[in-house]
């Protein structure tokens, strides 16, 4: 028989090694050539002791028992040797049976820890209860498809960016003073409207700040606007004579008119 390499660390005990030798050399488990098996076993253990000094003592003890059995088998008409042979054969058969059963139990144990549950029941029915005309469904689909399609930007969307007029702060200063002088404007809120362009709104706000800073316009706590006396420039009056145009007069002018 060919020599095979075995490592004692790969076996749980001497019986497993003996069974591996029986299977490796294709021996009949119920009619084992004991002397040949003993020679195979003792060679493996002897070689393992040289390569693995820490070999398990159970393998060495079994080797000693097998050597004793071999010596008895070599004696003519030894009933004790036949009994030892039958015992060893029975132990190997029993061990092989236990190992096969362990493999079956191991295969059955696979998936035991996996738990499944039946599918959960839905609260409502799975069927849609309503009925719709085919044309209504087609219209809905077309509406959704058209809504998802990107719409081109209209030309009006670019007009505020391109054609927005520029309004200067100076022109709004004249506008505010002229409105106060003519009586068309007497409150701050009248200078602003939602329809007003952004440029005009900003210019008007800056114009009011400039007029208040220079002292020409006063803002009341309730939002009222008024021109400080003697602060109205001729441009806001339209360029005419202040007295002849009926514009506001200073206290000195009113006093002179009262004495004349």
C-alpha positions as CSV (number, residue, x, y, z in Angstrom):
1,X,0.0,0.0,0.0
2,X,1.2,3.5,-0.7
3,X,2.3,5.7,2.2
4,X,-0.1,8.5,3.2
5,X,0.7,11.5,5.3
6,X,-1.4,12.1,8.4
7,X,-1.1,14.8,11.1
8,X,-2.4,13.9,14.6
9,X,-3.7,17.4,15.1
10,X,-6.3,16.7,12.4
11,X,-7.9,13.9,14.4
12,X,-10.0,14.0,17.5
13,X,-8.5,10.7,18.8
14,X,-6.9,7.4,17.9
15,X,-10.2,5.8,16.8
16,X,-10.7,8.5,14.2
17,X,-7.1,7.9,12.9
18,X,-7.7,4.2,12.7
19,X,-11.0,4.7,10.8
20,X,-9.2,7.1,8.4
21,X,-6.6,4.5,7.7
22,X,-9.3,1.9,7.1
23,X,-11.0,4.2,4.6
24,X,-7.8,5.4,3.0
25,X,-6.6,1.8,2.3
26,X,-10.2,0.7,1.3
27,X,-10.4,-2.0,4.0
28,X,-13.6,-3.8,4.8
29,X,-14.7,-2.5,8.2
30,X,-16.3,-5.8,9.1
31,X,-13.3,-7.9,8.0
32,X,-10.3,-5.7,8.8
33,X,-6.7,-7.0,8.3
34,X,-5.7,-6.2,11.8
35,X,-2.0,-6.8,11.4
36,X,-1.8,-4.5,8.4
37,X,-3.9,-1.8,10.1
38,X,-1.6,-2.0,13.2
39,X,1.5,-1.6,11.1
40,X,0.0,1.4,9.3
41,X,-1.1,3.0,12.6
42,X,2.3,2.5,14.4
43,X,4.2,3.9,11.4
44,X,2.0,7.1,11.4
45,X,2.3,7.6,15.1
46,X,6.1,7.0,15.1
47,X,6.6,9.4,12.3
48,X,4.3,12.0,14.0
49,X,6.3,11.7,17.2
50,X,9.5,12.7,15.3
51,X,7.8,15.6,13.5
52,X,5.4,16.6,16.4
53,X,7.1,16.0,19.7
54,X,4.0,17.2,21.5
55,X,1.8,14.4,20.0
56,X,-1.2,13.4,22.2
57,X,-0.5,10.6,24.6
58,X,-3.8,8.9,23.7
59,X,-2.4,8.1,20.2
60,X,0.8,6.7,21.8
61,X,-1.2,4.6,24.3
62,X,-3.3,3.2,21.5
63,X,-0.2,2.3,19.6
64,X,1.1,0.4,22.6
65,X,-2.2,-1.5,22.9
66,X,-2.1,-2.4,19.2
67,X,1.5,-3.6,19.4
68,X,0.5,-5.9,22.3
69,X,-2.5,-7.1,20.2
70,X,-0.2,-7.8,17.3
71,X,2.2,-9.9,19.5
72,X,-0.8,-11.9,20.7
73,X,-2.1,-12.4,17.2
74,X,1.2,-13.8,16.1
75,X,0.9,-16.5,18.7
76,X,-0.8,-19.7,17.5
77,X,-4.3,-20.3,18.9
78,X,-4.6,-17.2,21.1
79,X,-8.3,-16.7,22.1
80,X,-7.4,-13.4,23.9
81,X,-6.0,-12.0,20.6
82,X,-9.2,-12.9,18.7
83,X,-11.3,-11.2,21.5
84,X,-9.1,-8.0,21.3
85,X,-9.6,-8.1,17.5
86,X,-13.3,-8.3,17.8
87,X,-13.4,-5.5,20.4
88,X,-11.4,-3.2,18.2
89,X,-13.5,-4.0,15.2
90,X,-16.7,-3.3,17.2
91,X,-15.3,0.0,18.5
92,X,-14.4,1.1,14.9
93,X,-17.9,0.1,13.6
94,X,-19.6,1.9,16.5
95,X,-17.4,5.0,16.0
96,X,-18.1,5.1,12.3
97,X,-21.9,4.9,13.0
98,X,-21.7,7.7,15.6
99,X,-19.8,9.9,13.2
100,X,-22.4,9.4,10.4
101,X,-25.2,10.2,12.8
102,X,-23.4,13.3,13.9
103,X,-23.1,14.4,10.3
104,X,-26.8,13.9,9.8
105,X,-27.7,15.8,12.9
106,X,-25.4,18.6,11.8
107,X,-27.1,18.9,8.4
108,X,-30.5,18.9,10.1
109,X,-29.5,21.7,12.4
110,X,-28.7,24.0,9.6
111,X,-31.3,26.8,9.4
112,X,-32.9,25.9,12.7
113,X,-32.1,29.4,14.1
114,X,-33.7,31.0,11.1
115,X,-37.3,32.1,11.9
116,X,-39.8,33.1,9.3
117,X,-43.3,34.4,9.6
118,X,-46.2,34.4,7.2
119,X,-46.8,37.5,5.1
120,X,-48.7,40.2,6.9
121,X,-52.3,40.9,5.9
122,X,-53.0,44.2,4.3
123,X,-55.5,46.5,6.1
124,X,-57.4,47.3,2.9
125,X,-58.2,45.5,-0.2
126,X,-55.6,45.1,-3.0
127,X,-58.1,46.1,-5.7
128,X,-58.8,49.7,-6.7
129,X,-62.6,50.2,-6.1
130,X,-63.2,53.1,-8.5
131,X,-63.9,52.9,-12.2
132,X,-62.8,55.6,-14.7
133,X,-63.4,56.1,-18.4
134,X,-60.5,55.3,-20.7
135,X,-60.4,58.9,-22.0
136,X,-60.1,60.3,-18.5
137,X,-57.1,58.1,-17.8
138,X,-55.6,59.1,-21.1
139,X,-56.1,62.8,-20.3
140,X,-54.4,62.3,-16.9
141,X,-51.5,60.6,-18.5
142,X,-51.0,63.3,-21.1
143,X,-51.2,66.0,-18.4
144,X,-48.6,64.3,-16.3
145,X,-46.3,63.8,-19.3
146,X,-46.7,67.4,-20.3
147,X,-46.0,68.6,-16.7
148,X,-42.8,66.5,-16.5
149,X,-41.5,67.9,-19.8
150,X,-39.3,71.1,-19.3
151,X,-41.1,74.2,-20.5
152,X,-39.1,76.8,-22.5
153,X,-38.7,80.2,-20.7
154,X,-40.9,82.9,-22.0
155,X,-39.4,86.1,-23.4
156,X,-41.1,88.2,-20.7
157,X,-38.9,86.5,-18.1
158,X,-35.8,88.2,-19.5
159,X,-37.3,91.7,-19.9
160,X,-36.7,92.8,-16.3
161,X,-33.1,91.8,-16.7
162,X,-32.5,93.6,-20.0
163,X,-35.1,96.4,-20.3
164,X,-35.3,97.6,-16.7
165,X,-35.1,101.5,-16.7
166,X,-32.5,103.2,-14.5
167,X,-33.9,105.8,-12.1
168,X,-31.4,108.3,-10.5
169,X,-31.6,109.5,-6.9
170,X,-31.6,113.1,-8.1
171,X,-34.7,112.7,-10.1
172,X,-36.5,111.1,-7.2
173,X,-35.5,114.0,-4.9
174,X,-37.2,116.4,-7.3
175,X,-40.2,114.0,-7.5
176,X,-40.6,113.8,-3.7
177,X,-40.3,117.6,-3.2
178,X,-42.7,118.4,-6.1
179,X,-45.3,116.0,-4.7
180,X,-45.0,117.6,-1.2
181,X,-45.2,121.1,-2.7
182,X,-48.3,120.4,-4.8
183,X,-50.0,118.5,-2.0
184,X,-50.1,115.2,-3.9
185,X,-47.9,113.5,-1.3
186,X,-48.2,114.0,2.4
187,X,-47.3,110.5,3.7
188,X,-44.2,108.3,3.2
189,X,-46.3,105.2,2.0
190,X,-47.5,107.2,-1.0
191,X,-44.0,107.2,-2.5
192,X,-44.0,103.4,-2.8
193,X,-46.3,100.9,-4.6
194,X,-46.1,97.2,-5.5
195,X,-46.2,98.0,-9.2
196,X,-43.1,100.3,-8.9
197,X,-39.9,99.1,-10.5
198,X,-37.1,98.0,-8.2
199,X,-34.8,100.7,-9.4
200,X,-37.4,103.4,-8.7
201,X,-38.1,102.0,-5.2
202,X,-34.4,102.0,-4.3
203,X,-33.9,105.5,-5.7
204,X,-37.0,106.9,-3.9
205,X,-35.8,105.4,-0.6
206,X,-32.3,106.9,-1.0
207,X,-33.9,110.2,-2.0
208,X,-36.0,110.3,1.2
209,X,-32.9,109.5,3.3
210,X,-31.0,112.3,1.6
211,X,-33.8,114.8,2.1
212,X,-34.2,113.9,5.8
213,X,-30.4,114.1,6.3
214,X,-30.2,117.5,4.7
215,X,-33.1,118.8,6.8
216,X,-35.4,119.6,3.9
217,X,-38.0,117.0,4.8
218,X,-39.4,115.9,8.1
219,X,-41.0,112.5,8.8
220,X,-43.7,112.4,11.5
221,X,-44.0,109.4,13.9
222,X,-47.2,108.4,12.1
223,X,-45.5,108.3,8.7
224,X,-46.5,111.8,7.5
225,X,-44.1,113.8,5.3
226,X,-43.7,117.6,5.4
227,X,-41.3,120.2,4.0
228,X,-39.4,122.3,6.4
229,X,-40.2,126.0,5.9
230,X,-37.7,127.8,3.8
231,X,-36.1,124.5,2.5
232,X,-38.1,124.1,-0.8
233,X,-35.8,124.6,-3.8
234,X,-37.1,126.5,-6.9
235,X,-36.9,123.3,-9.0
236,X,-39.5,121.7,-6.9
237,X,-41.9,124.6,-7.5
238,X,-41.6,124.5,-11.2
239,X,-39.2,127.6,-11.5
240,X,-41.8,130.4,-10.8
241,X,-41.9,133.1,-8.1
242,X,-42.7,131.5,-4.8
243,X,-45.2,134.2,-3.7
244,X,-46.8,134.6,-7.1
245,X,-47.1,130.9,-7.5
246,X,-48.8,130.5,-4.2
247,X,-46.1,128.4,-2.7
248,X,-45.3,128.2,1.0
249,X,-43.8,131.3,2.5
250,X,-41.3,131.8,5.3
251,X,-42.4,133.5,8.5
252,X,-40.6,136.7,7.5
253,X,-42.5,137.0,4.3
254,X,-45.8,136.5,6.1
255,X,-44.9,139.2,8.6
256,X,-43.9,141.6,5.9
257,X,-47.2,141.0,4.0
258,X,-49.1,141.6,7.3
259,X,-47.5,145.0,7.9
260,X,-47.7,146.3,4.3
